[in-house]
């Protein structure tokens, strides 16, 4: 499977990577010697992409069932007990995914709340003694140490642990193998890196990393552990395929969202709407079961922590940002401010995506300079963040406490609370310090707080909004685990509350609810989610009365944002060069046929049903294709005359390598018996893809022997007529989860080849097609303009 290069990827992938791509041949695309009319390039691209923070060779996944003779025998020979084992193990693994994700998420939250909380309390103690310089040195030093730990872990041990990991998960579930994304080292670094980065006060969240951690847990369970220490349990052989592995990772992603937001239904819908490409009702049930287990685990730990045994963690319940105490009342006039919030969210979200795209491209150039510069970039951002969080509260005036509040309620310097004393005299509080010198979850609770219409000054909210816009842009992309959810929630809630203050004389909606709507609008404007986001916010805030206006805000924000640019995750996918197949084909793809695409490549390489060993070795050494059509010559159909050749099926490179490795050769040209195949191969062995042709030794005498490919050939590959439109073929390719699509001629004749081409993922990427057929770019531009 070849790599997808697009206008985003070209700017982000280093020059050395582009040079490497010119030296390596594309795995499943080869160049034409003579260009066709209206085409000045071949249909090919580099097989490299940025996975995590590392340039990697990528391939496609085999989500299609390989129905060869071994698979059919294995399926027929399964007893009822074995079928029950398979079903039972599916549910057991879904349960374990939820259980482990819930435990790890709780431990991360426990560590973050205590490390960040006690760090802030220690800094405040210096401020109370008016030792302001020592307070800054302490908080900046602690943040630098925590950031250094997170950055060194990512840079030196697991580069794929940097960032949120959600784009790579989307690509994997779309059919792109993302190397080293779900390993044990990546998961461990993600856990400890998230604790360090979030505790350091950086403008990032642990929600995205939790999604990645849940997916890593699912992947490790499905394969029986880390690559070098796998458990060879016989039951796990059922899951030694990409299809079941994909289902488990979907459960893991949903469990991660549930653990991050304590939103079980929202987690399922997030997996359905945002990350999963392929879905079915059975997967829905198992995903919901996993998130239900996560909630049970979280609830159990919260009950334990409510007794005060968890330090600063455990003050709340399952509802993270409860606003249910406010009765939501609104009338027809309130639709105007709600619509304004949606429009602002769409505009700001698309602007945020645009600016973040530019900064990520700049960071890619910086990160090329080496590991030391990556770490220094992270430390620079940490120092700047510490200076802003500590110094900006000194710029605002102190506010006297409300006389109706008790002395213990206002002011306070405890880990939580809406009235932080900071540098103010008794009876006064610093509203900006309340937002900045707090843990991320406490900051959201404070700005979402209801019945606090006079607590925050507009200037403080404006400073908070501008600061988090700047920090959100420059923090995401450094070499630490990071999530986008929390920075966007903080930015959106700030301008939502500002709009609530401006509209307070025209509407009865509480300012805290305006903050909730602002956060939802900015997330929809940047991430372009609607249904899952709506349910997540309802589960976060526990106020069902917000449903109508939340739906309206999300729809408006997404519509406005879509008119400017793609979602933030699509932009990151393009920057990394991951060949993600979109849900909807471009309109101009209906003007092109798959036969024309096949003509943009050299004639397809085919093998015969009984092939000579030297021919197989030659093909494997001289091409990098991952699939080869197997054709039969002189076949006589039940009725009619014999034809020149027919398609027997498709055989994978991995299976050919297994044949050479096991030296399953014949001295004479003949068909093998079924028992001969089962004696040499198992369906579990055929799922392995670790061997390379350079590692297989074949003697000169063996080169003259034969191999019967019939038993290992997939007899039911997906085929399309050469007259089918590319748009229709792309929909089929994506929805079925294919790796190869055979193009057959419209008619059969003695001199017509049975297969005219084979299309793979990269052949259906819009940018690659436009490179090969530049005349289509003009029609694409006209359609986009109209």
C-alpha positions in Angstrom: 0.0 0.0 0.0 1.5 3.3 -1.0 1.6 6.5 0.9 -0.6 9.4 0.1 1.1 12.7 -0.5 -1.1 15.8 -0.6 -0.6 19.5 -0.4 -0.5 19.4 3.4 1.9 16.5 3.5 4.3 18.0 1.1 4.8 21.0 3.3 5.2 18.9 6.5 7.3 15.9 5.5 11.0 16.7 5.7 13.1 17.1 2.6 15.1 14.0 3.5 11.9 12.0 3.6 10.9 13.2 0.1 14.4 12.2 -1.2 14.0 8.8 0.4 10.6 8.4 -1.3 12.2 9.0 -4.7 14.7 6.2 -4.1 12.1 3.6 -2.9 9.6 2.1 -5.3 6.0 2.5 -4.4 4.6 -0.8 -3.0 1.6 -1.2 -5.2 2.0 1.4 -7.9 4.5 1.4 -10.8 5.2 4.0 -13.4 4.2 4.0 -17.0 7.0 4.3 -19.6 4.8 6.2 -22.1 2.4 8.8 -20.7 -1.2 8.8 -21.7 -3.1 11.6 -23.3 -3.8 14.5 -20.9 -1.6 12.9 -18.2 1.9 14.1 -17.3 2.6 12.0 -14.2 2.1 8.4 -13.2 -0.4 7.3 -10.5 2.1 6.8 -7.7 3.3 8.4 -4.4 5.8 7.9 -1.6 5.1 5.0 0.8 6.3 7.1 3.8 4.3 9.0 6.4 4.8 10.8 9.7 3.5 8.3 12.3 3.7 10.0 15.7 6.9 12.0 15.3 8.8 9.6 13.1 8.9 9.0 9.4 7.7 5.4 8.8 7.0 3.0 6.0 3.2 2.4 5.9 1.0 -0.4 4.5 -2.7 -1.2 4.3 -4.6 -3.6 6.5 -6.4 -6.7 5.4 -9.9 -6.1 6.6 -11.3 -8.3 3.9 -11.8 -12.0 4.7 -9.2 -14.0 2.8 -11.4 -17.0 1.6 -8.8 -19.5 0.6 -9.0 -23.3 1.1 -7.4 -23.2 4.5 -9.8 -20.6 5.8 -12.8 -22.5 4.5 -11.6 -25.7 6.1 -10.8 -24.0 9.4 -14.3 -22.4 9.4 -16.1 -25.7 8.5 -14.2 -27.7 11.1 -15.0 -25.4 14.0 -17.1 -27.1 16.5 -19.9 -25.4 18.5 -17.6 -25.2 21.5 -15.0 -23.4 19.5 -17.6 -21.0 18.1 -18.8 -20.3 21.7 -15.2 -19.8 22.7 -14.8 -17.2 20.0 -17.9 -15.3 20.9 -17.2 -15.6 24.7 -13.7 -14.3 24.2 -14.9 -11.3 22.3 -17.0 -10.2 25.3 -14.2 -11.0 27.8 -11.8 -8.9 25.9 -14.3 -6.0 25.6 -14.7 -6.3 29.4 -11.0 -6.3 30.0 -10.5 -3.2 27.8 -13.1 -1.3 29.8 -11.7 -2.5 33.1 -8.1 -1.7 32.4 -8.9 1.7 30.7 -11.0 2.7 33.7 -8.2 1.8 36.2 -5.5 3.5 34.3 -7.6 6.6 33.7 -8.4 6.9 37.4 -4.7 6.5 38.3 -3.8 9.3 35.8 -6.5 11.6 37.2 -5.3 10.8 40.7 -1.7 11.6 39.9 -2.5 14.8 37.9 -4.8 16.3 40.5 -2.4 15.7 43.4 0.8 16.7 41.6 -0.6 19.8 40.1 -2.7 20.6 43.2 0.1 20.4 45.8 2.4 22.3 43.4 0.0 25.2 43.2 -0.6 25.2 47.0 3.2 25.4 47.5 3.4 28.3 45.1 0.6 30.1 46.9 2.3 29.7 50.2 5.2 31.7 48.9 2.8 34.4 47.7 1.2 34.6 51.1 4.6 35.4 52.5 5.1 37.9 49.8 8.1 35.9 48.4 6.9 36.4 44.9 10.2 35.7 43.1 10.6 32.4 45.0 7.1 31.5 44.1 7.8 31.9 40.4 11.1 30.1 40.7 9.3 27.2 42.4 6.4 26.9 40.0 8.6 27.4 36.9 11.1 24.9 38.1 8.5 22.3 38.9 6.8 22.8 35.5 10.1 22.5 33.7 11.0 19.3 35.5 7.6 17.7 34.7 7.7 18.9 31.1 11.3 17.6 30.7 10.2 14.1 32.0 7.3 14.0 29.6 9.4 15.3 26.6 12.4 13.0 27.2 10.2 10.0 27.5 8.5 10.8 24.2 11.7 11.8 22.3 14.0 9.0 23.5 11.7 6.0 24.0 8.4 6.4 22.1 8.1 9.2 19.5 4.6 7.8 18.6 3.4 8.8 22.1 3.6 12.5 21.3 0.4 14.3 20.4 -3.1 13.0 20.9 -2.9 9.8 18.8 -6.5 10.2 17.6 -5.5 11.0 13.9 -3.4 7.8 13.8 -6.3 5.8 15.3 -8.7 7.2 12.7 -6.2 6.2 10.0 -5.8 2.6 11.5 -9.6 2.1 11.6 -9.8 3.5 8.0 -7.3 0.7 6.9 -3.8 2.2 7.3 -1.3 0.3 9.3 0.4 2.8 11.6 3.6 1.2 12.9 4.5 1.2 16.6 1.3 3.2 17.5 -0.2 0.5 19.8 2.9 -1.0 21.5 3.5 -1.5 25.2 6.3 1.1 25.2 4.0 3.7 23.5 1.3 3.0 26.1 3.7 3.3 29.1 5.2 6.5 27.8 1.7 7.9 27.0 0.6 7.3 30.6 3.6 8.9 32.4 4.0 11.5 29.7 0.4 12.6 30.1 0.8 12.8 33.9 3.9 15.0 33.5 2.6 17.3 30.7 -0.8 18.0 32.3 0.6 18.4 35.8 3.1 20.9 34.4 0.2 23.3 33.6 0.7 23.1 29.9 -2.4 24.1 27.8 -3.3 20.6 26.8 -5.6 17.9 28.1 -5.4 14.2 29.0 -8.5 13.3 27.0 -6.8 12.6 23.6 -4.1 10.6 25.2 -6.7 8.5 27.1 -8.3 7.6 23.8 -4.9 6.4 22.6 -4.2 4.6 25.8 -7.5 2.7 25.5 -6.6 1.7 22.0 -3.2 0.5 23.1 -4.8 -1.7 25.8 -7.2 -3.2 23.3 -4.4 -3.9 20.8 -2.2 -5.5 23.4 -5.0 -7.7 24.7 -6.0 -8.8 21.2 -2.5 -9.9 20.2 -1.6 -11.5 23.5 0.8 -8.9 24.8 3.9 -7.0 23.4 5.4 -8.1 20.2 8.4 -9.8 21.8 6.5 -11.4 24.7 3.2 -12.6 23.2 1.1 -15.2 25.0 0.6 -18.2 22.7 -2.8 -19.1 24.0 -4.8 -21.2 21.6 -8.0 -19.1 22.1 -6.2 -16.0 20.9 -5.6 -17.5 17.5 -9.1 -16.4 16.6 -8.0 -12.8 16.9 -4.9 -13.0 14.8 -6.5 -11.0 12.0 -7.0 -7.3 11.2 -10.8 -7.4 11.3 -11.1 -8.5 15.0 -8.1 -6.3 15.9 -10.0 -3.3 14.4 -13.1 -4.1 16.5 -11.1 -4.2 19.7 -9.3 -0.9 19.0 -12.7 0.7 18.4 -13.8 -0.5 21.8 -10.6 0.9 23.3 -11.1 4.3 21.7 -14.7 4.5 23.0 -13.5 3.5 26.5 -10.9 6.2 26.4 -13.4 8.9 25.7 -15.7 7.5 28.4 -12.8 7.5 30.9 -11.9 11.1 30.0 -15.3 12.7 30.2 -17.2 10.0 32.3 -19.6 9.9 29.4 -20.4 6.3 28.4 -22.9 7.1 25.7 -20.8 9.9 24.4 -17.8 7.6 24.1 -19.8 5.1 21.9 -21.0 7.9 19.7 -17.6 9.4 19.5 -16.2 6.1 18.2 -19.1 5.9 15.7 -19.0 9.4 14.5 -15.4 10.4 14.6 -12.9 7.5 14.6 -14.5 4.4 13.1 -14.9 4.0 9.4 -16.7 0.6 9.5 -19.5 -0.1 12.0 -22.2 -2.8 12.7 -24.7 -3.5 15.4 -22.7 -6.3 17.1 -19.8 -3.9 17.5 -22.2 -1.3 18.9 -23.2 -3.7 21.7 -19.6 -4.6 22.6 -18.5 -1.0 22.6 -21.3 0.0 24.8 -20.4 -2.9 27.2 -16.8 -1.6 27.4 -17.9 1.9 28.3 -20.3 0.6 30.9 -17.4 -1.3 32.5 -15.4 2.0 32.5 -18.2 3.8 34.3 -18.5 1.1 36.9 -14.7 1.3 37.6 -14.8 5.1 37.8 -17.8 5.0 40.1 -16.0 2.5 42.4 -12.9 4.7 42.7 -14.9 7.8 43.2 -16.7 6.2 46.2 -13.3 5.3 47.7 -11.9 8.8 47.1 -14.9 10.6 48.6 -13.7 9.4 52.0 -10.6 11.6 51.6 -8.1 8.8 50.9 -7.0 10.2 47.5 -5.5 13.5 48.5 -6.9 16.4 46.4 -8.7 14.0 44.0 -12.3 12.7 44.4 -14.3 15.8 45.4 -16.8 15.3 42.6 -18.9 12.5 41.2 -19.4 11.1 37.7 -20.8 14.5 36.6 -17.6 16.5 36.0 -19.0 20.0 35.4 -22.5 20.0 37.0 -24.7 22.9 36.0 -28.0 21.2 36.9 -28.7 23.6 39.8 -29.7 26.3 37.3 -33.2 26.2 35.7 -32.8 26.9 32.0 -35.4 29.2 30.8 -35.3 30.9 27.4 -37.7 32.3 24.8 -37.7 33.1 21.1 -35.4 36.2 21.5 -32.7 34.0 23.1 -32.3 32.2 19.8 -30.3 35.3 18.6 -27.5 35.2 21.1 -27.4 31.4 20.8 -27.0 31.7 17.0 -24.3 34.3 17.5 -22.4 31.9 19.7 -22.6 29.3 17.0 -21.4 31.6 14.3 -18.5 32.9 16.4 -17.6 29.3 17.3 -17.5 28.2 13.6 -15.4 31.2 12.6 -13.0 31.0 15.5 -12.8 27.2 15.2 -11.8 27.4 11.5 -9.4 30.2 12.2 -7.8 28.1 15.0 -7.5 25.1 12.6 -5.8 27.4 10.0 -3.3 28.9 12.4 -2.5 25.5 14.1 -1.8 24.1 10.6 0.8 26.8 10.0 2.4 26.3 13.4 2.5 22.5 13.1 4.4 23.0 9.7 6.9 25.3 11.5 7.3 22.7 14.3 8.0 20.0 11.8 10.9 22.1 10.4 12.2 22.6 14.0 11.9 19.0 14.9 14.0 17.9 12.0 17.0 19.4 13.8 17.3 16.6 16.3 16.1 15.3 19.7 17.8 18.1 21.7 15.9 20.8 19.9 12.6 19.0 20.4 13.2 18.9 24.1 14.3 22.5 24.2 11.2 23.6 22.3 9.0 21.8 24.9 10.9 23.5 27.8 10.6 26.9 26.1 6.9 26.5 25.9 6.7 25.4 29.5 8.7 28.4 30.7 6.6 30.8 28.7 3.4 29.1 30.1 4.6 29.3 33.7 5.5 33.0 33.3 2.0 33.8 31.9 0.1 31.8 34.4 2.0 33.2 37.4 2.5 36.8 36.3 -0.8 37.8 34.6 -2.9 37.7 37.8 -0.8 40.5 39.1 -2.1 42.8 36.4 -5.8 42.7 37.5 -7.3 44.4 40.5 -8.6 42.6 43.5 -12.3 42.2 43.9 -14.1 42.4 47.3 -15.9 39.3 48.3 -19.7 39.2 48.3 -21.0 40.0 51.8 -23.4 37.0 51.5 -20.5 34.6 51.4 -18.9 33.2 54.6 -15.3 33.9 55.4 -14.3 30.3 54.7 -15.9 30.5 51.2 -14.2 33.7 50.1 -11.3 34.1 49.7 -9.6 30.8 49.7 -6.2 29.4 48.6 -7.3 25.7 48.7 -7.0 23.4 45.7 -10.6 24.1 44.5 -13.0 27.0 44.8 -14.1 30.0 42.9 -12.4 32.7 45.0 -8.6 32.6 45.1 -7.0 35.1 47.4 -3.6 35.1 45.6 -2.0 38.5 46.4 -5.1 40.2 47.6 -5.9 41.5 51.2 -8.4 39.8 53.4 -11.9 39.9 52.2 -10.8 40.2 48.5 -10.0 37.7 45.7 -8.3 37.6 42.4 -10.6 36.4 39.7 -7.9 35.8 37.1 -5.9 33.7 39.5 -9.0 31.7 40.1 -8.9 30.6 36.5 -5.1 30.4 35.8 -3.7 29.0 39.1 -5.9 26.0 39.2 -5.8 22.5 37.7 -7.4 22.1 34.3 -10.6 20.4 35.6 -11.0 23.1 38.4 -10.5 25.9 35.8 -13.4 24.5 33.7 -15.6 24.0 36.8 -14.9 27.6 37.8 -15.7 29.2 34.4 -18.8 26.9 34.1 -20.0 27.9 37.5 -23.6 29.2 37.6 -25.2 32.0 39.7 -21.9 33.9 39.6 -22.8 36.8 37.3 -20.5 39.3 39.1 -17.6 37.0 39.9 -15.5 37.6 36.7 -14.5 40.9 35.2 -14.7 41.1 31.4 -11.0 42.2 31.3 -10.0 39.1 33.2 -12.0 36.9 30.9 -10.5 38.6 27.8 -7.0 38.1 29.1 -7.8 34.5 29.9 -9.2 34.0 26.3 -6.3 35.6 24.5 -3.8 33.7 26.7 -5.3 30.3 26.1 -5.6 31.0 22.4 -1.9 31.7 22.2 -0.9 28.8 24.5 -3.3 26.5 22.6 -1.6 27.2 19.3 2.0 27.0 20.5 1.6 24.0 23.0 0.0 21.5 20.6 2.8 20.0 18.5 5.6 19.9 21.1 7.0 16.5 21.9 4.7 15.5 24.8 1.4 13.6 24.9 -1.3 16.2 24.3 -5.0 16.5 23.8 -7.1 19.2 22.1 -10.3 18.9 23.9 -9.5 20.8 27.1 -7.7 23.8 25.5 -10.7 24.2 23.1 -13.2 23.9 26.0 -11.3 26.6 28.0 -11.1 29.0 25.0 -14.7 28.5 24.1 -16.0 28.9 27.6 -14.1 32.2 27.9 -15.7 33.9 24.9 -19.0 32.3 25.8 -19.0 33.9 29.2 -17.9 37.2 27.7 -20.9 37.1 25.3 -23.1 36.2 28.3 -21.9 39.4 30.1 -22.6 41.5 27.0 -26.1 40.0 26.6 -27.1 39.8 30.2 -29.6 42.6 29.8 -31.2 40.9 26.8 -31.4 37.3 27.9 -32.2 35.3 31.0 -29.7 32.5 30.3 -27.1 32.2 33.0 -23.5 33.2 32.2 -22.3 29.8 33.2 -24.5 28.2 30.6 -23.2 30.7 28.0 -19.8 29.4 28.9 -21.0 25.8 28.2 -22.5 26.8 24.9 -19.3 28.7 23.9 -17.2 25.6 24.6 -19.5 23.4 22.6 -19.5 25.8 19.7 -15.7 26.1 19.5 -15.3 22.3 19.6 -17.9 21.9 16.8 -16.2 24.7 14.8 -12.8 23.0 15.1 -13.5 19.2 15.4 -16.7 19.3 13.3 -18.5 16.8 15.6 -22.2 17.1 16.4 -24.1 14.1 17.8 -21.3 12.7 20.0 -20.3 16.2 21.2 -23.9 17.0 22.1 -24.3 13.8 24.2 -20.8 14.3 25.8 -21.8 17.9 26.9 -25.1 16.7 28.3 -23.3 13.9 30.3 -20.7 16.4 31.5 -23.1 19.1 32.7 -26.1 17.0 33.7 -28.7 19.5 32.4 -31.1 18.0 29.8 -32.8 21.4 29.4 -29.7 22.6 27.5 -30.4 20.0 24.7 -32.3 22.2 22.2 -30.0 25.2 22.3 -26.9 23.0 22.4 -28.0 21.2 19.3 -28.6 24.5 17.5 -25.2 25.8 18.5 -23.5 22.7 17.3 -25.2 22.7 13.9 -24.5 26.3 13.3 -20.9 26.1 14.3 -20.2 23.0 12.2 -21.9 24.5 9.2 -19.9 27.7 9.4 -16.6 25.9 10.1 -17.1 23.5 7.1 -17.4 26.5 4.8 -13.8 27.5 5.5 -11.6 24.4 6.0 -11.6 20.7 7.1 -11.7 19.5 10.7 -8.5 19.7 12.8 -8.1 15.9 12.7 -8.3 15.9 8.9 -5.7 18.6 8.8 -3.4 16.6 11.0 -3.9 13.5 8.9 -2.9 15.4 5.8 0.1 16.9 7.5 1.3 13.5 8.5 0.7 12.2 5.0 -1.6 9.3 6.1 -3.7 8.1 3.2 -7.1 8.5 4.7 -10.0 7.7 2.4 -12.8 10.2 2.9 -16.4 9.2 3.3 -17.6 11.0 0.2 -15.8 11.0 -3.2 -15.1 14.2 -5.0 -17.8 15.0 -7.7 -15.3 15.0 -10.5 -14.4 11.4 -9.7 -17.6 10.4 -11.6 -16.0 11.6 -14.8 -13.2 9.1 -14.5 -13.3 5.3 -14.8 -11.3 2.7 -13.0 -10.0 1.4 -16.3 -8.4 4.8 -16.9 -6.8 4.6 -13.5 -5.5 1.1 -14.3 -4.0 2.5 -17.6 -1.9 4.9 -15.5 0.1 2.0 -14.2 2.2 -0.7 -15.8 0.4 -3.9 -16.7 -0.5 -5.8 -13.6 1.8 -8.5 -12.5 0.0 -11.9 -12.5 0.9 -15.4 -11.4 -0.3 -18.8 -12.7 -2.1 -21.3 -10.5 0.9 -23.6 -10.6 3.9 -21.4 -10.8 7.6 -22.0 -10.9 9.7 -21.0 -7.8 12.1 -18.9 -9.8 9.2 -16.8 -11.2 7.8 -16.2 -7.6 11.2 -15.2 -6.4 11.7 -12.9 -9.3 8.4 -11.2 -8.8 8.9 -10.7 -5.0 12.4 -9.3 -5.6 11.6 -6.9 -8.4 8.2 -5.6 -7.2 6.9 -4.3 -3.9 3.3 -5.2 -4.5 1.4 -6.9 -1.7 -1.1 -8.7 -3.8 -0.9 -10.6 -7.1 -3.8 -11.9 -9.2 -3.7 -15.6 -10.0 -4.9 -16.5 -13.5 -5.7 -19.9 -15.1 -5.1 -20.5 -18.8 -7.2 -22.7 -21.0 -10.1 -23.1 -18.7 -13.2 -24.6 -20.2 -16.4 -23.2 -18.6 -19.5 -25.5 -18.0 -21.1 -24.2 -21.2 -19.3 -22.5 -24.1 -15.9 -22.5 -25.6 -12.6 -22.3 -23.8 -11.3 -18.8 -23.1 -7.7 -17.6 -23.1 -7.4 -17.1 -19.3 -9.6 -16.6 -16.3 -9.1 -15.1 -12.8 -8.7 -17.7 -10.2 -8.2 -15.3 -7.3 -5.7 -13.1 -5.4 -2.7 -14.2 -3.4 -0.9 -12.0 -0.9 2.9 -11.4 -0.7 2.9 -12.7 2.9 1.5 -16.0 1.8 4.1 -16.3 -1.0 6.8 -15.6 1.6 5.4 -18.3 3.8 5.6 -20.8 0.9 9.2 -19.9 0.3 10.1 -20.0 4.0 8.5 -23.5 4.5 9.9 -24.7 1.1 6.5 -26.1 0.1 7.8 -27.0 -3.4 6.8 -29.7 -5.9 9.1 -31.5 -8.3 6.5 -31.9 -10.9 3.8 -29.5 -12.1 0.6 -30.8 -10.4 -2.3 -29.8 -8.2 -1.9 -30.7 -4.5 -4.4 -32.5 -2.3 -6.2 -30.8 0.5 -4.5 -32.8 3.2 -1.0 -31.8 1.9 -1.8 -28.1 2.4 -3.2 -28.6 6.0 -0.1 -30.7 6.8 2.2 -27.7 6.0 0.2 -24.6 6.9 -2.3 -23.3 9.4 -4.6 -20.3 9.2 -2.8 -18.7 12.1 0.6 -18.9 10.3 -0.9 -17.3 7.2 -1.9 -14.2 9.3 1.8 -13.4 10.0 3.4 -10.7 7.9 6.9 -10.4 9.4 9.1 -12.0 6.7 10.9 -10.3 3.9 12.2 -11.8 0.6 15.8 -10.9 1.6 15.5 -13.2 4.6 14.4 -16.2 2.6 17.1 -18.4 1.0 16.3 -20.5 -2.1 18.8 -22.8 -3.7 19.4 -23.2 -7.4 17.8 -26.6 -7.6 14.7 -25.3 -5.7 14.3 -22.6 -8.3 13.4 -25.2 -10.9 10.6 -26.6 -8.8 6.9 -25.7 -8.7 4.4 -24.3 -6.2 0.6 -24.9 -6.3 -0.9 -21.6 -5.4 -4.5 -22.7 -5.6 -5.0 -23.6 -1.9 -3.6 -20.3 -0.7 -5.4 -18.1 -3.2 -8.4 -16.0 -2.1 -11.0 -17.3 -4.5 -13.4 -14.4 -3.9 -11.6 -11.1 -4.4 -13.6 -8.0 -5.0 -13.7 -7.1 -8.7 -15.1 -4.2 -10.7 -15.7 -3.7 -14.4 -13.3 -1.3 -16.1 -16.2 1.0 -17.0 -17.1 1.7 -13.3 -16.6 5.3 -12.1 -13.8 6.0 -9.6 -16.4 7.6 -7.3 -18.4 4.3 -7.1 -15.2 2.2 -6.7 -14.0 4.5 -3.9 -17.2 4.0 -1.9 -17.0 0.3 -2.3 -13.3 0.3 -1.3 -13.9 2.3 1.8 -17.1 0.7 3.1 -15.9 -2.9 2.6 -12.5 -2.2 4.0 -10.5 -3.4 1.0 -6.8 -3.5 0.4 -6.9 -4.6 -3.3 -9.6 -4.1 -5.9 -9.2 -6.0 -9.2 -10.3 -4.3 -12.4 -11.6 -6.8 -15.0 -12.4 -6.1 -18.7 -16.0 -5.4 -19.9 -15.9 -8.5 -22.1 -13.9 -11.8 -22.5 -11.9 -12.8 -25.5 -8.9 -14.9 -26.2 -6.5 -11.9 -26.4 -8.1 -9.8 -23.7 -6.2 -10.2 -20.3 -8.5 -11.4 -17.5 -7.3 -8.6 -15.2 -6.6 -5.1 -16.6 -5.4 -3.6 -13.4 -5.3 -3.7 -9.6 -6.2 -0.6 -7.5 -5.1 0.1 -4.0 -5.8 2.8 -1.4 -3.3 5.4 -2.8 -4.7 5.1 -6.3 -8.1 6.4 -5.0 -6.7 9.4 -3.1 -7.9 12.6 -4.8 -4.5 14.4 -4.8 -2.7 11.4 -6.4 -5.4 11.2 -9.1 -5.1 14.9 -9.9 -1.4 14.6 -10.2 -1.8 11.9 -12.8 -4.7 13.5 -14.6 -4.0 17.3 -14.4 -6.9 18.2 -16.7 -9.3 17.0 -13.9 -7.9 19.7 -11.6 -9.6 22.4 -13.7 -13.0 20.8 -13.3 -12.3 20.2 -9.6 -11.6 23.9 -9.2 -14.8 24.9 -11.0 -16.9 22.6 -8.9 -15.2 23.9 -5.7 -15.9 27.5 -6.8 -19.5 26.8 -7.6 
